Amino acid sequence: MSVRRVVPDIQSDALEENRAFYGLLGFEEVMNQGWVMTLASPANPTAQLTFMTHDETAPVTPDMSIEVEDVDAVHAAVQAAGADIVRPLRDEEWGVRRFFVRDPNGRIVNVLAHRAPSRENEHGNEN
């Protein structure tokens, strides 16, 4: 199981202020959906921070996100180990497949993988 990146998820209502402050440290906005914003280092794009007011599609806000190569395999392993899955595996409209699990410290971990675009969508067809 390959880990692609680990990102702290910081719950905050001060998205603008965080963008300005962390911009002083060299971070730039790479994603903003209004309720969640990710900043990354241009020199090292996997060095990221995510700020969110809430999670738009989940009942809890995660403490960190771990992007993996195969989220289905990780989900199966976590489930087989009897870990507390607090949000089921599902596809999100913004192109990720993810689930939430509680770690031994009680922290909520958002485990995700980016979905590959379908061949139809690559060519502009939605069938």
Contacts in CASP RR format, 6 or more apart in sequence:
PFRMAT RR
TARGET T0000
AUTHOR 0000-0000-0000
METHOD contacts of the structure
MODEL  1
MSVRRVVPDIQSDALEENRAFYGLLGFEEVMNQGWVMTLASPANPTAQLT
FMTHDETAPVTPDMSIEVEDVDAVHAAVQAAGADIVRPLRDEEWGVRRFF
VRDPNGRIVNVLAHRAPSRENEHGNEN
1 68 0 8 1.000
1 69 0 8 1.000
1 70 0 8 1.000
1 73 0 8 1.000
1 74 0 8 1.000
1 77 0 8 1.000
2 68 0 8 1.000
2 69 0 8 1.000
2 70 0 8 1.000
3 66 0 8 1.000
3 67 0 8 1.000
3 68 0 8 1.000
3 69 0 8 1.000
4 46 0 8 1.000
4 67 0 8 1.000
4 68 0 8 1.000
4 69 0 8 1.000
5 46 0 8 1.000
5 48 0 8 1.000
5 66 0 8 1.000
5 67 0 8 1.000
6 64 0 8 1.000
6 65 0 8 1.000
6 66 0 8 1.000
6 67 0 8 1.000
7 38 0 8 1.000
7 48 0 8 1.000
7 49 0 8 1.000
7 50 0 8 1.000
7 64 0 8 1.000
7 65 0 8 1.000
7 66 0 8 1.000
7 67 0 8 1.000
8 49 0 8 1.000
8 50 0 8 1.000
8 63 0 8 1.000
8 64 0 8 1.000
9 50 0 8 1.000
9 51 0 8 1.000
9 52 0 8 1.000
9 61 0 8 1.000
9 62 0 8 1.000
9 63 0 8 1.000
9 64 0 8 1.000
9 65 0 8 1.000
9 110 0 8 1.000
10 18 0 8 1.000
10 49 0 8 1.000
10 50 0 8 1.000
10 51 0 8 1.000
10 52 0 8 1.000
11 51 0 8 1.000
11 52 0 8 1.000
11 53 0 8 1.000
11 54 0 8 1.000
11 61 0 8 1.000
12 18 0 8 1.000
12 51 0 8 1.000
12 52 0 8 1.000
12 53 0 8 1.000
13 53 0 8 1.000
14 51 0 8 1.000
15 32 0 8 1.000
15 34 0 8 1.000
15 37 0 8 1.000
15 51 0 8 1.000
15 53 0 8 1.000
18 37 0 8 1.000
18 39 0 8 1.000
18 49 0 8 1.000
18 51 0 8 1.000
19 29 0 8 1.000
19 37 0 8 1.000
19 39 0 8 1.000
22 39 0 8 1.000
22 49 0 8 1.000
23 39 0 8 1.000
26 41 0 8 1.000
26 42 0 8 1.000
27 39 0 8 1.000
27 40 0 8 1.000
27 41 0 8 1.000
27 49 0 8 1.000
28 39 0 8 1.000
28 40 0 8 1.000
28 41 0 8 1.000
28 42 0 8 1.000
29 37 0 8 1.000
29 38 0 8 1.000
29 39 0 8 1.000
30 38 0 8 1.000
30 39 0 8 1.000
30 40 0 8 1.000
30 45 0 8 1.000
30 48 0 8 1.000
31 37 0 8 1.000
31 38 0 8 1.000
32 38 0 8 1.000
33 56 0 8 1.000
33 94 0 8 1.000
34 53 0 8 1.000
35 52 0 8 1.000
35 53 0 8 1.000
35 54 0 8 1.000
35 55 0 8 1.000
35 56 0 8 1.000
36 50 0 8 1.000
36 51 0 8 1.000
36 52 0 8 1.000
36 53 0 8 1.000
36 55 0 8 1.000
36 56 0 8 1.000
37 50 0 8 1.000
37 51 0 8 1.000
37 52 0 8 1.000
38 48 0 8 1.000
38 49 0 8 1.000
38 50 0 8 1.000
38 51 0 8 1.000
39 48 0 8 1.000
39 49 0 8 1.000
39 50 0 8 1.000
39 51 0 8 1.000
40 46 0 8 1.000
40 47 0 8 1.000
40 48 0 8 1.000
41 47 0 8 1.000
41 48 0 8 1.000
50 65 0 8 1.000
52 61 0 8 1.000
54 61 0 8 1.000
55 61 0 8 1.000
55 62 0 8 1.000
57 90 0 8 1.000
57 92 0 8 1.000
58 87 0 8 1.000
58 100 0 8 1.000
59 87 0 8 1.000
60 86 0 8 1.000
60 87 0 8 1.000
60 100 0 8 1.000
60 108 0 8 1.000
61 108 0 8 1.000
62 100 0 8 1.000
62 108 0 8 1.000
62 109 0 8 1.000
62 110 0 8 1.000
63 107 0 8 1.000
63 108 0 8 1.000
63 109 0 8 1.000
64 107 0 8 1.000
64 109 0 8 1.000
64 110 0 8 1.000
65 109 0 8 1.000
65 110 0 8 1.000
65 111 0 8 1.000
65 112 0 8 1.000
66 109 0 8 1.000
66 110 0 8 1.000
66 111 0 8 1.000
66 112 0 8 1.000
67 112 0 8 1.000
67 113 0 8 1.000
67 114 0 8 1.000
68 74 0 8 1.000
68 111 0 8 1.000
68 112 0 8 1.000
68 113 0 8 1.000
69 113 0 8 1.000
70 113 0 8 1.000
71 89 0 8 1.000
71 97 0 8 1.000
71 98 0 8 1.000
71 99 0 8 1.000
71 111 0 8 1.000
71 112 0 8 1.000
71 113 0 8 1.000
72 89 0 8 1.000
72 97 0 8 1.000
74 111 0 8 1.000
75 85 0 8 1.000
75 89 0 8 1.000
75 99 0 8 1.000
75 111 0 8 1.000
78 85 0 8 1.000
78 99 0 8 1.000
78 101 0 8 1.000
78 111 0 8 1.000
79 85 0 8 1.000
83 101 0 8 1.000
83 102 0 8 1.000
84 101 0 8 1.000
84 102 0 8 1.000
85 99 0 8 1.000
85 100 0 8 1.000
85 101 0 8 1.000
86 100 0 8 1.000
86 101 0 8 1.000
86 102 0 8 1.000
86 108 0 8 1.000
87 98 0 8 1.000
87 99 0 8 1.000
87 100 0 8 1.000
88 99 0 8 1.000
89 97 0 8 1.000
89 98 0 8 1.000
89 99 0 8 1.000
90 97 0 8 1.000
90 98 0 8 1.000
90 99 0 8 1.000
91 97 0 8 1.000
91 115 0 8 1.000
92 98 0 8 1.000
95 114 0 8 1.000
95 115 0 8 1.000
96 112 0 8 1.000
96 113 0 8 1.000
96 114 0 8 1.000
96 115 0 8 1.000
97 112 0 8 1.000
97 113 0 8 1.000
97 115 0 8 1.000
98 110 0 8 1.000
98 111 0 8 1.000
98 112 0 8 1.000
98 113 0 8 1.000
99 110 0 8 1.000
99 111 0 8 1.000
100 108 0 8 1.000
100 109 0 8 1.000
100 110 0 8 1.000
100 111 0 8 1.000
101 108 0 8 1.000
101 109 0 8 1.000
101 111 0 8 1.000
102 108 0 8 1.000
102 109 0 8 1.000
103 109 0 8 1.000
120 126 0 8 1.000
120 127 0 8 1.000
END
